[in-house]
């Protein structure tokens, strides 16, 4: 009986320590966990991008995309397959583990030229969507100051609500607020505020799925509330750890296409 009592006390102490440790997570620690969710060594998918204007008119674009983790850099390449006016356009992004800014390129078949994007292009919108080139890259953890605002439930998920304010006063967003699922640290919702601190866009995660043991966001929506325009993203034919070739992520491949 004495041993059982000691065991019960130890279990209670362990549970209390675990709960207390979780409760003490800082905003930065929460965002760090969200940024570092395992995604596998590589991924292939079909991305359907649907642009919806304020009148409800839709434009649909089909994209084949590949991503691969090279250890100190993660590379992504996207090939537009339809419609005809954007077919064979390609985009490539390299995100680094250190403080180095992302490298980005876009190939426009009409010009038969690959353009390397500069920092001045990061606030431009990608192919008429509601995502900027900066949104497509990898935001560095230390680029912002992160503050845990509160905890609340969104769409049935218990979430941390974290405010992130850029250390760069000239950054395109004055702040972002992110709802992060407490159970798996996958983002559920994110608000983007413009330079005047007015709400500009809302990113909503509509569906997530566990594929080959990894959490994947399969449906999302970015809505520009100021323009009443939105972009819906849907992923299908998702394959993880198929052994995507290193040579897939080159400027030569951008011009060659699939």
Secondary structure, DSSP 8 states (H G I E B T S, - for coil): -HHHHHHHHHHHHHHHHHHHHHHT--HHHHHHHHHT----SEEEEEEEEEEE-TT--EEEEEEEEEEEE-SSEEEEEEEEEESTTTTT-EEEEEEESSS---EEEEEETTTTEEEE--GGGTTSBGGGSS-BHHHHS---GGGEEEEEEEEEEETTEEEEEEEEEESSTTSS-SEEEEEEETTT--EEEEEEE-TTS-EEEEEEEEEEEEETTEEEEEEEEEEETTTTEEEEEEEEEEEESS---GGGSSHHHHHH--
